[in-house]
């Protein structure tokens, strides 16, 4: 289909528009937000907190074809979390409900390291979530090109006041 005054098709227009939006949203230049030196000095340094591994995170992969997996499957993993999560007394008193999102590294040998809180609830829930993650048995490691690799993984941990 062509328009009377334009010599292109609807599909060409849609494709061009989508590519243009992707270029705008993905950058291609400087970001609109950058911290000045003064602002970075004000930020609290968390680099030594919540770190359980001496290795650098530079070689950790975010995406692999074969993702790390809890041995036994997701159902068993959530059963483990349900049976081992200790809800803090402060959270019980405050009747806290919601999710704590934890990012961690599954190492080449399947061990869990470096849990970090992505989103918390307060009232001690973050520590409880990190503790249950660190108490998990070893996982099946992520694989890249047939070799085990270090991979980031994130999990939501549910807290309920019920």
ZATI-923231 format. One record per residue: x, y, z of N, C-alpha, C, CB in turn; residue in three letters; chain. Coordinates in steps of 0.2 Angstrom, whole numbers. Last residue first. Glycine has a CB too. Layout:
{{X Y Z} {X Y Z} {X Y Z} {X Y Z} 'ala' 'A'},
...
END
This chain:
{{5 -64 285} {0 -69 287} {3 -75 291} {-4 -72 281} 'unk' 'A'},
{{14 -56 280} {12 -54 287} {7 -60 289} {9 -47 288} 'unk' 'A'},
{{27 -62 270} {20 -61 271} {19 -60 278} {16 -67 268} 'unk' 'A'},
{{39 -61 257} {38 -60 264} {30 -59 265} {42 -54 268} 'unk' 'A'},
{{48 -69 245} {42 -66 247} {41 -66 255} {36 -70 244} 'unk' 'A'},
{{61 -65 235} {60 -68 241} {53 -65 244} {66 -68 246} 'unk' 'A'},
{{66 -67 218} {62 -63 223} {61 -68 229} {55 -61 219} 'unk' 'A'},
{{83 -67 212} {77 -71 214} {73 -66 219} {79 -77 218} 'unk' 'A'},
{{95 -68 199} {91 -64 203} {85 -68 206} {89 -57 200} 'unk' 'A'},
{{112 -70 195} {105 -73 195} {102 -69 200} {105 -81 197} 'unk' 'A'},
{{127 -70 185} {122 -67 189} {115 -70 189} {122 -59 187} 'unk' 'A'},
{{139 -83 184} {133 -80 181} {129 -76 186} {129 -85 177} 'unk' 'A'},
{{154 -91 178} {151 -87 184} {145 -83 181} {156 -82 187} 'unk' 'A'},
{{153 -106 169} {155 -99 170} {151 -96 176} {154 -95 164} 'unk' 'A'},
{{158 -121 162} {155 -118 167} {158 -111 168} {156 -122 174} 'unk' 'A'},
{{157 -123 144} {162 -123 150} {157 -119 155} {168 -119 148} 'unk' 'A'},
{{150 -123 132} {152 -130 135} {156 -129 141} {156 -134 130} 'unk' 'A'},
{{148 -110 130} {152 -113 125} {155 -120 128} {158 -109 123} 'unk' 'A'},
{{144 -109 146} {145 -105 140} {150 -108 136} {147 -97 142} 'unk' 'A'},
{{132 -112 159} {137 -114 154} {137 -110 149} {135 -122 152} 'unk' 'A'},
{{130 -111 177} {128 -109 170} {134 -111 166} {127 -101 170} 'unk' 'A'},
{{129 -125 188} {132 -119 186} {129 -117 179} {139 -119 186} 'unk' 'A'},
{{117 -130 199} {120 -132 193} {123 -126 190} {115 -136 188} 'unk' 'A'},
{{121 -125 216} {117 -126 210} {121 -129 205} {115 -118 208} 'unk' 'A'},
{{122 -131 233} {125 -129 227} {120 -130 221} {132 -133 226} 'unk' 'A'},
{{109 -125 245} {114 -130 242} {117 -128 236} {111 -137 242} 'unk' 'A'},
{{108 -110 253} {106 -114 248} {111 -119 247} {103 -111 242} 'unk' 'A'},
{{112 -100 262} {111 -106 265} {109 -112 260} {106 -106 270} 'unk' 'A'},
{{111 -88 255} {118 -91 256} {117 -98 259} {121 -86 261} 'unk' 'A'},
{{97 -86 255} {101 -87 248} {107 -90 250} {102 -80 245} 'unk' 'A'},
{{95 -84 268} {92 -90 265} {95 -91 259} {84 -89 264} 'unk' 'A'},
{{102 -72 270} {104 -78 274} {101 -84 270} {102 -77 281} 'unk' 'A'},
{{95 -63 262} {102 -65 260} {104 -71 264} {107 -59 262} 'unk' 'A'},
{{83 -62 269} {83 -65 262} {90 -67 260} {81 -59 257} 'unk' 'A'},
{{87 -57 281} {84 -63 281} {84 -66 274} {77 -63 283} 'unk' 'A'},
{{92 -44 277} {97 -49 279} {94 -56 279} {99 -47 287} 'unk' 'A'},
{{80 -39 272} {85 -40 268} {90 -45 270} {89 -33 267} 'unk' 'A'},
{{71 -38 284} {70 -43 278} {76 -44 273} {64 -41 274} 'unk' 'A'},
{{73 -29 293} {77 -35 294} {76 -40 288} {76 -38 300} 'unk' 'A'},
{{65 -18 290} {63 -22 296} {67 -28 296} {56 -23 295} 'unk' 'A'},
{{64 -17 271} {66 -15 278} {64 -20 283} {63 -8 279} 'unk' 'A'},
{{63 -22 259} {57 -20 262} {58 -17 269} {53 -26 264} 'unk' 'A'},
{{72 -19 243} {71 -22 250} {64 -20 253} {76 -20 255} 'unk' 'A'},
{{80 -24 229} {74 -20 231} {73 -23 238} {68 -20 227} 'unk' 'A'},
{{93 -29 228} {91 -25 222} {85 -21 225} {88 -29 216} 'unk' 'A'},
{{106 -34 238} {99 -33 238} {97 -28 232} {96 -30 245} 'unk' 'A'},
{{117 -47 234} {116 -40 234} {108 -39 234} {119 -36 229} 'unk' 'A'},
{{128 -60 237} {121 -58 237} {121 -50 238} {117 -62 242} 'unk' 'A'},
{{141 -67 234} {140 -60 233} {132 -58 232} {143 -58 227} 'unk' 'A'},
{{137 -84 229} {142 -79 232} {139 -72 231} {149 -79 229} 'unk' 'A'},
{{135 -102 229} {132 -95 228} {136 -90 232} {124 -95 232} 'unk' 'A'},
{{142 -114 218} {141 -111 225} {138 -104 224} {148 -110 229} 'unk' 'A'},
{{145 -120 206} {138 -120 208} {137 -117 215} {136 -127 209} 'unk' 'A'},
{{158 -118 201} {157 -124 205} {150 -125 208} {162 -125 210} 'unk' 'A'},
{{157 -105 196} {158 -111 191} {157 -117 195} {165 -110 189} 'unk' 'A'},
{{143 -97 205} {150 -98 203} {151 -104 199} {155 -99 210} 'unk' 'A'},
{{131 -86 204} {132 -93 204} {139 -95 201} {126 -97 200} 'unk' 'A'},
{{128 -72 213} {132 -75 208} {132 -82 209} {140 -72 208} 'unk' 'A'},
{{113 -62 215} {119 -66 217} {123 -69 212} {117 -71 223} 'unk' 'A'},
{{100 -51 220} {105 -53 215} {111 -57 218} {107 -47 210} 'unk' 'A'},
{{84 -51 227} {91 -52 228} {95 -54 222} {92 -58 234} 'unk' 'A'},
{{71 -42 232} {74 -45 226} {81 -45 228} {72 -41 220} 'unk' 'A'},
{{57 -46 242} {64 -43 243} {67 -46 237} {68 -45 249} 'unk' 'A'},
{{40 -41 243} {46 -45 240} {52 -42 241} {45 -46 232} 'unk' 'A'},
{{28 -42 256} {31 -39 249} {36 -44 247} {33 -32 250} 'unk' 'A'},
{{23 -36 272} {22 -40 266} {25 -37 260} {14 -41 265} 'unk' 'A'},
{{25 -34 289} {28 -32 283} {26 -38 278} {35 -32 283} 'unk' 'A'},
{{21 -31 303} {16 -34 298} {18 -33 291} {9 -32 299} 'unk' 'A'},
{{29 -27 312} {27 -22 308} {22 -25 302} {33 -19 305} 'unk' 'A'},
{{31 -39 318} {28 -34 322} {25 -29 318} {32 -31 327} 'unk' 'A'},
{{38 -46 308} {32 -49 310} {28 -43 314} {33 -55 315} 'unk' 'A'},
{{50 -38 308} {45 -38 302} {38 -41 304} {48 -42 296} 'unk' 'A'},
{{55 -40 320} {53 -34 318} {48 -33 312} {60 -29 317} 'unk' 'A'},
{{58 -54 319} {53 -52 323} {50 -45 322} {55 -52 331} 'unk' 'A'},
{{61 -60 302} {63 -56 308} {57 -54 312} {67 -50 306} 'unk' 'A'},
{{58 -76 296} {55 -69 296} {58 -66 302} {48 -70 295} 'unk' 'A'},
{{69 -86 288} {67 -84 295} {65 -77 295} {73 -85 300} 'unk' 'A'},
{{67 -99 277} {67 -92 278} {65 -90 285} {62 -88 273} 'unk' 'A'},
{{66 -113 275} {72 -110 278} {72 -103 280} {78 -112 274} 'unk' 'A'},
{{54 -116 268} {56 -120 274} {62 -117 278} {58 -127 273} 'unk' 'A'},
{{55 -107 257} {49 -107 262} {51 -111 269} {43 -111 259} 'unk' 'A'},
{{66 -112 251} {66 -105 254} {60 -104 259} {64 -100 248} 'unk' 'A'},
{{63 -125 248} {69 -124 252} {68 -117 255} {75 -124 248} 'unk' 'A'},
{{52 -122 239} {51 -126 245} {57 -125 250} {50 -133 244} 'unk' 'A'},
{{59 -116 229} {55 -112 233} {52 -115 239} {48 -110 229} 'unk' 'A'},
{{67 -127 224} {70 -121 227} {65 -117 231} {73 -117 221} 'unk' 'A'},
{{57 -136 220} {61 -138 226} {64 -132 229} {66 -143 224} 'unk' 'A'},
{{52 -128 209} {47 -130 215} {51 -132 221} {43 -136 212} 'unk' 'A'},
{{64 -127 201} {61 -121 204} {56 -123 210} {57 -117 199} 'unk' 'A'},
{{75 -141 203} {70 -137 200} {67 -131 204} {64 -141 198} 'unk' 'A'},
{{85 -149 207} {79 -151 209} {73 -147 206} {78 -151 217} 'unk' 'A'},
{{97 -137 209} {96 -144 208} {90 -146 211} {102 -148 211} 'unk' 'A'},
{{94 -122 201} {94 -125 207} {93 -133 206} {88 -122 212} 'unk' 'A'},
{{105 -117 187} {98 -119 190} {99 -123 197} {95 -125 185} 'unk' 'A'},
{{111 -105 175} {112 -109 182} {105 -111 184} {115 -105 187} 'unk' 'A'},
{{107 -107 158} {107 -103 164} {108 -108 170} {100 -100 165} 'unk' 'A'},
{{115 -108 143} {112 -113 149} {113 -109 155} {117 -119 149} 'unk' 'A'},
{{118 -96 137} {113 -100 134} {110 -105 139} {116 -104 128} 'unk' 'A'},
{{118 -81 148} {121 -87 145} {116 -92 142} {125 -91 150} 'unk' 'A'},
{{121 -65 154} {117 -70 150} {121 -75 147} {114 -66 144} 'unk' 'A'},
{{130 -60 163} {123 -59 164} {119 -64 160} {122 -52 162} 'unk' 'A'},
{{145 -66 170} {141 -66 164} {134 -64 166} {141 -72 160} 'unk' 'A'},
{{160 -60 177} {153 -63 179} {149 -61 173} {150 -60 185} 'unk' 'A'},
{{172 -54 177} {171 -60 173} {164 -63 174} {177 -65 174} 'unk' 'A'},
{{171 -44 187} {173 -42 180} {171 -48 175} {180 -40 179} 'unk' 'A'},
{{171 -46 200} {165 -47 197} {165 -46 189} {159 -43 200} 'unk' 'A'},
{{185 -54 208} {182 -49 205} {175 -51 201} {187 -45 200} 'unk' 'A'},
{{185 -64 223} {186 -63 215} {182 -57 213} {183 -69 212} 'unk' 'A'},
{{182 -66 236} {188 -62 234} {189 -60 227} {194 -65 237} 'unk' 'A'},
{{165 -65 241} {170 -68 237} {176 -63 236} {167 -70 230} 'unk' 'A'},
{{156 -58 248} {158 -65 251} {163 -68 247} {152 -69 252} 'unk' 'A'},
{{150 -43 252} {154 -47 248} {157 -53 251} {160 -42 245} 'unk' 'A'},
{{142 -34 259} {139 -39 256} {143 -43 251} {133 -37 253} 'unk' 'A'},
{{154 -20 256} {148 -23 260} {145 -29 256} {143 -18 262} 'unk' 'A'},
{{163 -13 249} {165 -19 254} {160 -22 257} {170 -16 259} 'unk' 'A'},
{{156 -4 242} {160 -9 238} {162 -15 243} {166 -6 235} 'unk' 'A'},
{{147 6 245} {145 -1 247} {150 -6 244} {138 -2 244} 'unk' 'A'},
{{149 22 250} {153 17 246} {151 10 249} {160 18 247} 'unk' 'A'},
{{137 35 246} {140 30 251} {143 24 247} {134 27 256} 'unk' 'A'},
{{140 49 238} {137 43 238} {141 38 243} {137 40 231} 'unk' 'A'},
{{148 61 237} {143 60 242} {140 53 243} {138 65 241} 'unk' 'A'},
{{156 59 226} {159 59 233} {154 58 238} {164 65 234} 'unk' 'A'},
{{147 60 216} {150 54 217} {153 53 224} {155 52 211} 'unk' 'A'},
{{145 74 217} {139 70 218} {142 63 220} {135 70 212} 'unk' 'A'},
{{158 79 213} {155 81 220} {149 76 222} {152 88 220} 'unk' 'A'},
{{158 75 200} {163 72 204} {161 74 212} {170 76 203} 'unk' 'A'},
{{141 72 194} {147 76 194} {152 73 200} {146 83 196} 'unk' 'A'},
{{134 59 185} {136 62 191} {142 66 191} {137 56 196} 'unk' 'A'},
{{122 60 172} {129 59 174} {130 62 180} {134 60 168} 'unk' 'A'},
{{110 58 160} {111 58 167} {119 56 169} {106 54 171} 'unk' 'A'},
{{109 56 147} {107 62 149} {108 63 157} {99 63 148} 'unk' 'A'},
{{124 50 140} {118 49 143} {116 56 146} {119 44 149} 'unk' 'A'},
{{130 53 123} {131 53 130} {124 52 133} {134 60 132} 'unk' 'A'},
{{125 41 111} {128 47 113} {129 47 120} {125 53 110} 'unk' 'A'},
{{118 30 111} {122 31 105} {126 38 106} {117 32 99} 'unk' 'A'},
{{103 25 117} {108 29 117} {112 30 111} {113 26 122} 'unk' 'A'},
{{91 18 116} {97 14 118} {103 18 118} {98 9 113} 'unk' 'A'},
{{81 27 112} {81 24 119} {87 20 121} {75 20 119} 'unk' 'A'},
{{86 30 99} {85 35 104} {85 32 111} {78 39 103} 'unk' 'A'},
{{86 18 93} {92 21 93} {91 27 98} {93 24 86} 'unk' 'A'},
{{72 14 94} {77 10 98} {84 14 98} {79 3 94} 'unk' 'A'},
{{66 24 86} {65 24 93} {70 20 97} {58 21 95} 'unk' 'A'},
{{71 20 74} {73 26 76} {72 27 84} {69 31 73} 'unk' 'A'},
{{66 7 72} {73 8 73} {75 14 76} {76 7 66} 'unk' 'A'},
{{52 11 72} {54 7 77} {62 7 78} {52 0 76} 'unk' 'A'},
{{52 19 60} {50 22 66} {53 18 72} {42 22 67} 'unk' 'A'},
{{55 9 50} {60 15 51} {58 18 58} {59 20 46} 'unk' 'A'},
{{44 0 52} {51 -2 53} {56 4 55} {54 -6 47} 'unk' 'A'},
{{34 9 48} {34 6 55} {41 4 56} {29 0 55} 'unk' 'A'},
{{38 12 35} {37 17 39} {37 14 47} {30 20 38} 'unk' 'A'},
{{37 -1 29} {44 3 29} {43 8 34} {45 6 22} 'unk' 'A'},
{{24 -4 30} {29 -8 34} {35 -5 34} {29 -15 30} 'unk' 'A'},
{{18 5 22} {17 6 29} {22 2 33} {9 3 31} 'unk' 'A'},
{{29 11 9} {24 7 12} {23 8 19} {25 -1 10} 'unk' 'A'},
{{31 26 0} {34 21 4} {28 17 7} {38 24 10} 'unk' 'A'},
{{30 40 -6} {32 34 -10} {35 29 -5} {36 35 -16} 'unk' 'A'},
{{16 51 -3} {23 48 -1} {24 41 -5} {22 46 7} 'unk' 'A'},
{{4 54 -8} {10 59 -8} {16 57 -6} {8 65 -4} 'unk' 'A'},
{{-4 43 -7} {-4 47 -13} {2 52 -14} {-10 51 -13} 'unk' 'A'},
{{5 28 -1} {1 34 0} {1 39 -6} {3 38 6} 'unk' 'A'},
{{3 11 -4} {7 17 -4} {2 23 -3} {11 18 -11} 'unk' 'A'},
{{4 -6 0} {0 0 0} {4 6 0} {-5 0 6} 'unk' 'A'},
END
